[in-house]
Amino acid sequence: MSIRDLKTYDLIKEEELKGIQSKGYLMRHKKSGARVLLIENDDENKVFSIGFRTPPSDSTGVPHIMEHSVLCGSKNFPAKDPFVELVKGSLNTFLNAMTYPDKTVYPVASCNDKDFQNLMHVYMDAVLYPNIYEHEETFRQEGWSYKLDSADDKLSYNGVVYNEMKGAFSSPEGVLDRVVLNTLFPDTSYANESGGDPEVIPELTYEQFLDFHRTYYHPSNSYIYLYGDMDMEEKLCWLDREYLCHYEKKVVDSEIHLQEAFSEMKELEMPYSIASDESEDENTYLSYNKVIGTSLDRELYLAFEILDYALLSAPGAPLKTALTDAGIGQDIMGSYDNGIYQPIFSVIAKNADADQKDNFIEVIENVLTDIVKNGMDQKALEAGINYHEFRYREADFGNYPKGLMYGLQIMDSWLYDDDKPFIHIEALDTFAFLKKQVGTRYYEDLIQKYLLDNTHGAIVIVKPEKGRTARMDAELDARLQEYKASLSDEEIREMVSRTKKLEEYQSEPESEEALERIPVLNREDISREIDPIFNEEMNLAGIPVVFHEIETNGIGYVDVMFDLSGVSAKELPYVGILQSVLGIIDTENYGYGELFNEINMHTGGIGTSLELYNDVTNIREKVFKATFEIKGKALYPKLEKTFEMMGEILTASKLNDTKRIKEILAMTKSRLSMKFQSSGHTTAALRALSYASPSAKFKDMTNGIDFYQKIVELSDHFEEEKESITATLIDLTKKLFRSDNMMISYTASKEGMDGLEKMIANLSERLYKEVPEETPCIIHCEKKNEGFKTASKVQYVARTGNFIDNGAAYTGALQILKVILSYDYLWQNIRVKGGAYGCMSNFNRIGEGYFVSYRDPNLKRTIEVYEGIVDYLKNFTVSDRDMTKYIIGTISNIDQPMTPATKGERSMNLYMNKVSADMIREERSQILDATQDDIRALYRVVEAVLKADQLCVVGSEDIIEENKELFKTVTSF
């Protein structure tokens, strides 16, 4: 039997998808009305997803709370958290759920057939038969609830989504994105916040929550997606038999409506919070936003990606340059959001002043008018098209499965038109069309129509307000205490009782029967073989080369590495600056905009980075090697151009251009500040590790808080420092970019070796020859235990230490401990009971360990949870089945499918860190053979980490001030 012969489905359309080497089938389940889409190919990394159109009617966040809640137990899998059980015990390559402004999707992926079927089963059951109707506690835990531990306590709110969105709403970028969307579409569901506004979330009732599920979580409103190498007929029959056949088709009114265009541009101003000691000057976000047709226009969908590149996002792009030259903002950013029905093109000036608004609009419209009159830069358009087409053909999405990303892109059209699921993933004809339009008036006409003449737009200004968070928190606290005062003694007792009942429900151990319903693989299902390592040492043109022979579909990946060991500690921040500057500053032969376009016309891109490799054979001495790396990728015939452009960047950059360096420092400062807001957990963990780890201190000095503080200092005193900055950067290039200080990592097939030696020789010839005096890099560490105050309403709490320094040893079982803590002890205590959005831990071969929380309403309580890990491990007792689950979850993290590029990177990382195949085999055996006793013994490792007593917290200024006795220093960024 073939797909076409299935009696329970209608085959609507089949299509050859040449661009992704697949065959596509669009189907509809006859009885239930479920939409089904299949993409058949030979990819072993299979993907399943079920999604629902979920337009929010208010900002209570019900789509987001529902996304969390349906994964907390279902009819066939009644455990309280089957999602976590799957993460612990599945070989998944992706397992998550996502809420968007108009849809909620539940994707899973796995290379293992049995595992894939298990994941499909649990997810289908979760969305169609969740236990939310039986357990109001799920809604109270994941959404919001009143928290009152005793009659004398203060009343407060708690809830995972409530705290997550408090964190999201603390970021100015988050505020801006939300306000732009809401402002441009006031008459549609986009006017509401699908994630939930913390001010509004507590208005959601349990009954409204259930009604949302009854309305939208029906197969007639579903989008089912299967991708990869599998028996599609068998999967379709299973879906019909187990789930879809039990539903009758029904009309679900979930259509996403078009917003009628405005007759004139709108303007809106919105405050965001900054810390009390931050300046309101140069802290405003100005944004110019236009609605661009609909996402069902396949040419427009991609054309504005190209225009975003050519007008705004590429260094030297005309809008970016003009706004920078006009002194408007310190960082000019662009975005083109085509993941909604009516895409939005935005120009954003960050760290501007509100009184620059009129000039901001005038500069944008003058530049666009001039471009329409005099024509687009054709080279910029060609570079933009090549940039996007290279990525489309390469289909390298890093750690995310290809099939997942294709599935999400399919929703950009399928959600709005049942008959158009393939228009964006089959893009070769669209790229061909866009190439032909270069040199015609096509792009200029688009600018005229959609950016200049289009009145469907908005100017959105997000302004800083000192102490806004503290004021809002005080107002909320007053409202809550006023509400509490209005309650009778009986009502207060009832509220205390409900708080206790929720905590009891959360603490209640899962029944063995419920847990055993969740399917688990066996240890025997896992191979003991390790992934191959592709490292072949050679010497080409006198340069050491490590070649990784891997089939790469005709692309060569080049990584040129320069040793940083001769750079003094004092110069390290300047190495970070050099890395930020190279590639986006003029060279002898190109303006920096031309340079970027030249690179993207011929290659898949060139970028720089600083990397760090710890010598695992010399842990006691804390030996590490740091490198400055320039990386490029191109089709084999274009590799010569790649090497030529690398040489141009390394040896011909005009590092005495103080005007451009000043702009880059301002942009770097702005982006680091944004990173600290969105990734406070990694920032805090790195900073705490830097108190005792020279390699972590190196990272902090070149890309962390220490680096940021240096950038702020240099920016504030640029006129006095500029000569010194340029002299240091020029000296560093001569010190670093020498052929005797270089090695190369190269990933390609054998065919990609043709001509490589000559290319390396040509690059080597361009590099500096003189051997300068080197200063050994001596890094001094100091325990600081800092609290960094921000305007955020939540915390990122990091506790770190080196367990080898304190007498413990590394073992593969620590990788299992990471899973146990992240999805059991820390999950239960920090997320489920504490209301934080996330919690992580890590332990590496050089002895570094950390525990960190993410968007956490607590501080002191979280530290107490970390302290409790030791006793938890001493008393660790689980069934053999659970132990197997933890082991499978650990292997799942290790055995992620790799792209050709990541196979080469992994091989080189192992080479540089001196990790042998035998070490990896030993670690894998330690994982596969681990017992409860092995896990219990790890209390010594945790004890050793905690003994170091290294603490760093990034978070709310009020909470940090309340707990300042925990810190040696309390400061702001």
N, C-alpha and C positions, 0 to 999 in steps of 0.2 A: 504493500500500500504506500502511496506517496501523499504528500501534503494535499495535492489537488483532489484526492479521493476521499478526504475526511468528510463525513456526513454532518458533523456537528459545527463545522465552520464554513463560511463563505470566503473564497479567495477573491479578493477585490483587485489586486494588482501584483504583478511580479516584475522585477527590474534588475538588469545587470548593473552592478555598481562598480564600474571599472576603476574609479579613483581609489577605492578601498579593497579591491580584489575580492568582491563578495557578490552574493546574490540576495536580493531583498524580496520579501513577500509581505504584502499588506492583507490582513484577514479580519474577519469579524466573527465572534462566537454567536451562533444563531439564536440560542435560547436567552442568554443573559445580555447580549448586546455589547460584550466586552470587545474593545479594540485590541488587536494583536498584531505585532510586527516582528518578523523574523529576519535576521541577517546571518546567512549561512556562509562559512568559510573554513579555513583549516587552523584557525587560532585556538590553541588548547586552553587559553585563558577565557573560559566561558562566562557570560554575563546574563543575569536575569534581573529584570526590574518590573515592579508594578507601581504605577503612578496614578494620581487622581488630580483632576482640576479642582482647586480649592480656593475660590475667590473669597477673601475675608470681607465681612459686612461691617466690621468695626476693628478697633485696634487692641482688642483683648488678647490677641495672640493665639486664638483657638486653633488655627492650622498647625502652629509650632508646638503647642502643648499636646495636640493630638498625635503629632509625629513622634514625640517622646513616649506618649502613654500607650499606644497600641503595641509597642515593643516590650511592655511590662506584663506579659502573660496572656494566653489565649486558650480557647476551648481544648485543643489537643495538646497544648504545651502550657500547662497552668502554673509553671514556676513564676515567681514574681519578676524575674528579669531574664527571660530566655535570650535576649540580645547579648547580655554579658556572658551567659553560659556558652553561646556560640563563639563569641570572641575568644573565650578561654580554650574552647575545645574543637575548633574548626581549622581546616587548612585554607580558609578564605584568602583571596588576594585583595578583596575589598568587601567591606560590610559596614553599611551605614544607612542613614536616611537624611534627607535634606528638605527644608521648607524654603520655597521661593515665593515671590509676591503673588503668584497665581497658580502654583502647583505644589504638590508634595510627592516626592519620589522615594522609593525604597529599593535601592540596587544592592545586589550581591554578586560576587565573582569568585570562581575557584577553577583550578586546573584539574582537580580530582573529581571524577564523575559522581562517586557516591556522596562526597561532601557537597557538591553542587546541588544534587537532588535534595539533600537534607536542608540546605539553606533555602531553597525554593519553598519547601514544605512549611518551614517555620514562618517565613515571611508572608506567604499566602494566608496562613492561619491567623497571623498577627493582625493583618489589616482587615480581614473580613469577620473574624470571630474574636475580637479582643475581650479581655476580662474587665474592661472599664465599666461595664454595666453591673458587675458584681462587687467591684472594689472601688468605692469612692476614694479610698486612700491613694490610689494611683494618681488621680487628678490633683489631690492635695499635695502630693510629693513632687510631681513633675511640673504642675502649674503654679498654684499659690495656695497658701493657707495662713491662718492666724497662728502665731506661736506665742504661747503663754505657759511657761513651765510651772509657775505657782501663782497664787492670787496676788502676791506682793510684787511680782516681776512686772517689767514694762511689756506692753503688748507690741508685737512686731509682725512683719510678714516674712515668710520663707517660701522656697520653691525653686527648683532647678532652673526652669525657664525664666522665672522672675529675676533670679540673680544673674543668669546669663545675659538677659537684656539690659539689666542695670549696667553691666560691663560694656555691652555694645553701645549703649546710649551715652557712655562717658567719653567716647571718642568723637572728636569734631568731624572726622571723615564719615563716621557712621551717621551722625546728625545730618550732615550735608546730603549724603546719598538718599536718606529717608525723606528729607524735606523736598528735594528735587522731584522725586517720584510722586509724592503726594500732591505737590503743587501743579505739576503738568497734567495730572489726570483727576481733577477734583470730582468728576461725575461718574467715575468707575471704581471698581474694587481696589485699584492701585492707590486710591486716596487713603487707604487704611494700611496699617502696619501689620503684615502677616506674622512677623516674628513676635509682636507684642510690645506695646509701650508700657513700661513699668508703672506709669501713672494710671493706666487703664486696665492692666491685667486683673487687678483685684475686683473688677466689676463683673468678671465672667462667672456665671453660676454653673454648677455641676450639670443641671438640666440642659442649659444652652450647649454645653460641651458635648453631651450625649446626642443632642439634636443634630449637631454638626456631623457627627459620625453617621447617624441614620440617613442624613441627606446626601452626603458626598461619597462615602466609602461603600459604593455599590458597583458591581462589575460594569453596569451601563455607563458609569462615569470613569471607567478605568482605562489605562494605557499599559498593556503588557508587552514586554520587550524581551526577546531571546536572541543572543548573539554567540557565534563561535562554532566550534566543531562538536556537534552532538546529534543525537537522533531526534530531530525536530518533531517527527510524527508522534514518537513516544511521549515527548514532553507535552504536546498539545492534547493528546488523549488523556494524560494524567491530569492536566489542568481542568479539562472538561469533567472527568469522572469524579475527582475529589472536591472540586469547588464550583466551577461555573455552572454545571448542570442544575445546581440547587437554587438558581436565581432566575426569575422572570425579568425580561427586559422592562425597564421603566424610564420615564422621562425625568432626567435630572437637569434642572436649570442651573448650569454652571458656566454658561457662555461668558467669555471675556469680551466686554463691550468696547467699542471704539470711543475714544474721547473726541467730541466735536472740537475742531480747531478753534483757538481763541481768535478774536477779532484784533486783539493787540497783545503784546508781550505783558506778562505779569511780573510783579516784583515782590519778593518776600524777604524779610529779615528775621533771623532766628538766633537766640543766644545759645552759647555752649559754655561749659564751665571750665575755668582754669584755677589753678591753686592760688592761694591768697598772696603768695610772694612772686607770682608770675606777672609779667608786664602785659597790659592790654594793647600796648603799641605793637604794630606789625604782627598781629596775631589773628587777623580776620581772614576768612576764606571768601573770595569773590568767585562766583560761578555764572557762566553764560551757557544756557541749555536750550537746545532745540529738538523737537520731535521729528524723526526722519521716517516718514511713510509707515509701512508695516513690515514685520519680519517675514511676510509671505512674498516679498519681492526679492527674488534670489540675487539679482544683480546689485540692488541697493544694499542688501545685507552685507555683501563683501566690499562694495565700492567705498562705503564709508569706513571700513577697516583700513582701506588703502589711504583714504583722505585723512584719517586720524594720524596715520604714520607720516604722510607727506606734509600736512599742515601743522602738526602739533607735537606728536610723541617723539619723533626722531630728533636727536640733538641737532641744533641749527635749523630746525623747521621754522618757517616764517612767523607763525603766530607766537611760538615760544620765544624766538629771538626778539621780536618787536616788543612784546610785553616785558621781557627781561631788560631790554635796552631802555624802556620807558621807566624802569625802576618800580614796576608794579609787582609786588610780592617777591619772595625769595625762592620760590619753586613753582614753576608753571607745569601743570599736569593736564593731560587730556584723557577722556574716556569715551568709548562708544559702546553702550549697553544694548546689544541686539538679542538679549535673552528674554525680552518681554514683547508683547504684541506690537507696541509702537516704540521702536528703538529711540534712544536718547543720545545725542552727541553733546558733549560737555567740554568747556574750556574752564580750567580752574586755576586761580592764582592763590597760592597758599602763603601765609605769613605776609599779608598785605595790610593796608589801612582802609577802613570803611570809606574815608573821603576820596579814595582813588577809584571809586565805582564808575563815575562818568568817564574818566580817562580810560579805564579798563574796557568799557563798551566801545568807546571811540576808536581805540587802537585795533581791537578785533575787527570792527566793521570796515575801517580804512584799509587794513591789510587784505581782507577778503575782497573788497571792491577793487583794489589794485590788482589782485591775482586774476579776477574775472576779466578785467580790462586787458591786462598784459600777458595772461596765460600762466598756466602752472609750470613749475620746474619738471620737465619730462623725466629727467634722471631720477628725481625723488619719487615720481609715480612708478617708474620701472623698478626701482629698488623696493618700494613698498609691496608691489605685486610679487616680486621674486621672494621677498622675505616671507610673505604669507603662504605662497605656493610651496616653498621649500619645507615649511613646517607641516603643511597639509600632506605632502608626499612622504616626509620622514615619519610622520605619525608617532613621534616620541613624546609621550605625556608623562615622562618621569616615572614616578611610582604608581600612577593611576593606569588601570587597564585601558587599552585602546577602546574596547567594546563599551566600557562605561562612558568614556568621553563622547563617542559617537552617539550613544543612546541619549545623552543629555542634549547634544546638538540637534538630534532629530526632534526633540520636544520643542525646539525653537520655531518649528513650523507645524508639526503634527497637532500640537495643542490647540491651534487656532484654525486648522483646516484638516478634516479627517482624510482628505485625499492627497495631502502634500507632505508625507513624512520624509521623503528622500532628497528634497531640493537643495539642502545645504551640505549633506555628506557626499553627494555626487557633484563635485565642484570643478572638475577639470574644464568643462565647457564654459563655466562662469569665468574662470581665470583667463581662458583663451579670449573670451569676449572683452574682458577688461583690458587685456594687453592691446587689442585692436583699437580701443578707444583713446589710447595715448596719442596725443598730437591732434586729435579732433577737439571739438568744444565740449565733449561729454562731461568731463570733470568740472570744468568751469560752470557749465549749466547747472550741475548738481549744487554747486556752491551758491549760485544765484537763487535757485529755487528753494532749497531747503535751509540755507543758512542766512541769506540776506533778505529775501522776500517773505520768508515764512514767519507768520505772527504767532504760530503755536510754539511758544517758548517762554522761558522765565529767567529772570535774573534772581539768583538766590544768594543771599549774604548771610554767612554764619559768623556772629560776632562773639568775642570772649566776654565773659562776665565773671569777675572775681567772686569767689565764695558762693557761687550758684549751687554747687553740690551741697555745701554745708547748710545753706538756707533752705533748700528743698528737703533735705533730710530732717531739718528741725521742724519744718512745716508738717511733714509726714508724721513725724514723731508726735507732734502736738495733736494732729487729727486722730491718731491711733489712741493716744492716752485720753483724749476727750471722749472718744467712742467707748473706751473701756469704762470711763467714769459714768457713762450713761447706762451701763449694764447693771442688772440686779446681782446680788450675791449668787443667786442660783445660776444665772447666765454665765457669770465668771467661773463658777465651779464646772459648768458644762464645757467652757472653752479650755480650761486646764485639762479636763478629762479627754477632750478631743485631741489636744496636743499629745497627751500621754498615749492615747490609743494609736495615733499615727506612728509614734516612736516605737511602740510595742510591735506594730505591724511590720515596721522596717527592720526591727531587731529579730523578729521571729525567724528561726532557721527554716530553710526550705525543707519540705518533706522529701525523703528519698524517692518516693513514688513520683512526685512532680518532676524532680530532676531527671529521673530515669526515662521520662517520656521524650526528653530532648536527645536526638540521635547523636552518637559519638563514634568516631573512627577508632580503630585499634592501633596500638604502637606498631604492630606488624604492617600496617598500611603505609608506614613511613620508611623511605629509603635511608640506609645508613651512608649512602654515597654523598660526598660533598660536591658542590658545583665545581666544574673545572676552573682552573686558573690558567690564564693565557699570558704568560710572560716569557718573552725570548730576548735575552740581552744581546745587543750587537753594538758595533761602533761604526758610525757612518760619518765620513768627512771629519774624523777626529772627535766626534761628539758621542757620548754614551746615549744609546737609544734603547728603550724597552718597547718591543713590538708585541701587540696583542692581535694575533691572527683570528679574526672573527668575520663572518659574512655580514656586511653592513649595507647591502643594497646599493653599492657604488659610491658610498660616502666615506671620506677619510676624516677621522677625528684626531686633531693634532693638539698636543699640550706641551708647550715649551716652558720649562721650569728653571728658575734661577734661585740659587741658594742664598738665604738671608742671614746665614750665620756670621757674616762679617759686619753686620749692622749693629750699632750700639743701641742700648735700651732707650737712650734719649732720642734717637732717630726713628724709633718704631712708629710713633703716630704719623710721621711724615711718609712712611712706607704706606700707611693706610690712605693718606691723602694722595700719594702718587697713584695708587691703585684706583682711586676715585676719578682722577684727572685723565689718565691715559685713555685715548680712544674718543674723548669728547672735548679735545682741545685742538687748535690748529696745528698742522705740521708744515714742514717746509714746502710740500707740494699740494696740500689740500686745506681748504677751510674745514672746520670740524664737521659742518653739515655735509659738505661734499665727501669727506672721508667716510662718514657713516653710510652715505648712499652708495659710494663706490664699493664698500665692503658688502652691502646687502644686495647689490646688483649681481655680484659674482659668487658669493659664498652663502653659507647658512648662518653666518654671524661670527664675530670675533669678540671675545670679552676677556677681562682680566680678573684675577682673584688672588687672595692670599690663602694658602693652605698650610696645614700643620700636621706633621706625622710623628707620633710617639714611638720610640724604639722599645718594643715590648721585650727585647732581650736585655735591656739595661734600665729596669724600672726603678731600682734603688737610687740611681744617679739622676733620675728624671730627665733622661736624654731625649731631646726631640729635634726634629729638623723642620724648619719653616721655609716656605718657598713663595716667591712671587711668580705667578703663572699667567701666561697668555694662551688662551685656548681658541681654536677655530675649527670649523667644519665646512666641508665643501665636497661637491662631486669630484671624483678623481681628476678630470681635465682642468678643474679650477683650483687645484691645490697650489699650483705655482703662484697664482694671484694671492692666495691666502698667506703664504710665506712672505710675499712681497709687502703686503699690507701690515703684517706683524712687524716687519723690519721698519716700516715707516713709522709706526706707533712708538716702537721702542727707542729709535735713535733720531727721529726727525721731529719729535713733538716740541712745540714752542713753549717751553716751561717758564719763559720770562714774560708771558702774557698775563700780567697781574689782574687785568679787568676780568678775564675769563676765569682765572683761579678764584677770584673773589665770588663770582657767580656760583662756581661749583661748590665752594665751601658753604655758601648759604643753602644750596640745594641739599647737600649732604647732611647738614645740621637738621634741616626740615624733615628729611626722610628717616634719619635716625630717631628723631623725636616721635615720629609716627610709628616706627617699629617698636619702640619701648611701650607705647600705648597698646598696640595690638598683640605684641608677643612679650608681655611682661614676665611670663614664666621662664622663657629662655634667657631673657636679660638678667633676671634675678639669680637663676641657677649659675650662669657663667660668672657673674660678679662674685657670688659666694665661693665658688671654686677657686677664683683668682686669689683669694686670701692665702692659699697655701700651694697652689699649683702654678709653676712657671709657665707651662704651656697655656693654661687658662688665662693667666695674667697677660701673656702675649696677645691672645685673642681679644681680651678686654681693651688692651692698649691700641689695637688696630681696627676694632669694629664694635666695641662695647661702650660701656658708660665712661670709662677712662678716655677713650678716643673722642666721644661726644663732648666731654668737658674741655678737651684740648681744642676741638673745632670751635666751640663757643668762644674760648679765650682768643684764638687767632682771628675769628670773625670780628669780635668786639674791638680788637686793636690792629686791624688789618693794615692801616696806613703805616703804622710804626714797624710792623712785622713783615711787610710784603717782600722786601729785598732779601731778608733772611730766609723766608719761605721758598722763594724761587731758587736761591743759591743752594739750599739744602736739597731740593728736588732734583736739580741738575747734577749735583754731586752724587746723589743716590743712583741716578741712571748710569753714571759712569762706573760706579762701584758694583752695581748689580748686573748690568746687561753686557756681560763679557762671555765670549765663547768658552773660556776655561772655567766659567761659573754656571754652565748650562747643561741640562740633560733634557731628553725628549721622550714623551710617552705618545705612542701612535697606535691607533686602532683602525684596522682595515682588513680586507682580504689580501691574499698574496698579490693579486693584480694591482692593488693600491700601492705597492712598493715601487712600482716603475717610476724612475726619475726622482725618487725621494732623496737620495744621497746628494744629488746636485742642488736640490732646493735647500737642503740643510746647509750645504757649503755656501750658497749665496747668502743665506741669512747670517751665518757665522762670520762671513766676510764683512758684513755691515756693522757688526757689533763692536763695542769698544775693546781696545787691545791693552791699554795701559793698566797694570795691576796696582790699584791704590792701596794705601795703608788701611788695613782692616782693624776694627775695634771689636773685640769679642762681646757678644750680647749677654750681659749678666743681668738677670731679672731678679729683683728683690720682692718677695711677697710679704704681706702684712695682714693680720686678721683685723678686719674693720667692723664687721657686724652692723650693717647699715640699714636704715629705713629710708626709702626714697618716696617723698610725698608727691602725689599727683592729684588731679581733680577727679580721679576715678571714684566710683562708688564701691569698688570691690578691690580685693588684694590678690597678689601673686606672692606666695610664701615659699621661700626656698631654704632648705637645710642641707648642707653638704659636708663632705669630709673625705679624706683618703684612708681607706680601710687597710691598705698594705702598710702605710706609715704607722698604723696603730696595731700591727701584729697579725692581721687576717690575710687570707690569700684568695686569689681569683680562682673561680671554678665555673664551668658551664652552667651549673645549677643556678647561678645568679641570674641567668637569662630567664629561668623559670620563675624565680622570685619576682622579677619585674612584672610578669603576667599576673602572678598571685596577688601582688600588692595593688597593681593598677586596676584589676577587675574584681578584687575581693576586699581585702582589708581597707585599702585607701578608698576604693569606690564606695563601700558601705558607709564608712565613717566620715568621709569628706564630701562626697557627692550626695549620696542618698540621705544621710542624716544631717550633714552640714549645709547642704544646699548649694555647694560650689558646682561650677559647670564641669570642671575636670581636675584630674590629679595624675601625676606621672612619677616614675622613679627610674633610675638607671644606675648601672654598675659596669665599669669597663676594665680592660686588661691592665691598665696602669694604676688601678686602685681607686679611681674617682667614683664616688657615689653621691647621688642626690635624691631628695624627695621634694616635689614642688606641686603647688595647687594653682588652679587656673580660674579666674573670675570667682573668687572665693569671698563670701560675706564675712568670714571669720579671720582671726589672726592667732590669738593666744590658744584658742581651742584647737586649731590646726597643728600648732607646735606640739601640743599635748598628744594629739593623735599620732604624730611621728614618733614621739617617745614611747608610745604603746606598742610599737612594732616588735620590740625585743620580746616582750611577754607573749605576744601573739605567736611569734615563731617558736618560742620554747614549748608552747602548748599546741603546736600545729598538728592537727589530726584530721585526715580526710580519708575517704574510701579509695580503693585502687582505681575505681572508675574516675573519680575526680582528679586523682594524680595523673592519670592518663590524659585527661582533658587538658590540664595545665601544660603537659609536655607537648601535646599536639598544637595548642595555641602558641607555644614558644617557637616550634618549628615553622609554623605558619608565618611568623614574623621574619624568620631567617630566610625561608625559601620563596621569597617573592620573585615573580617572573622579572627578567631583566631585558632591557633593550640592548642592542649591540653597543651603544655608547656606555651604558651602565656596566655591562660586562667588562669593558675595557677599564673603566674607572675603578671598579672593585679590584680587578687584578693589580692595577698600579698601586692602589691604597695598601693592599696586602704586601706588595713588594717594598714600599717605602716604610711601612710600619714594622717590617721584618717578621710578619706573621706567616708561618709556613703552613703547607697543606697538612702536615702532621698535627700542628696545633689545632687547626680547624676540625680535623677528624676527632681529636681527643675531646674537644669541647662538645662536638655533636654526640659522641658516646656518653659523655657526662650528662647530657640533657636526656638522651633516650633511656639511659639506665638509672635515672635518678629515683630515689626512694623518699619516703617521708622523713627518714632520719637525715638524709642529705639536706633537706629543706630546713629541718629543725636546727641543724648545725650552723645555718647561715645567720642565726641570731648574733653570732660573734662579729660577722661582717657589719651588720646593722649597728651593733654596739660601737664598733670602731668608727663608723661614719658619724654617729651622734656624738661620740667622745670628742671629735674635733670641734664641735660647737660653733660651726660656721653658719651664720644666718644672714639672709638678705631678703628684704620685703619691699616690693613696689606696690603702692596702693594709696588708699584714701588718706588725705592729710589728717583728718580728724581721728581715724582709727589708729594711725601710726603715732600721733601725739598722745593718745590715750594710753598707748603701750610703750612709751619711749624708754622705759626702764629696761626693755629687752635689748636695746641697741647701744652701741658705743657712740654712734653718730646718727643724727636725723637731719636730712637735708632734702632739697628738691633737685630735679635734674637741671 
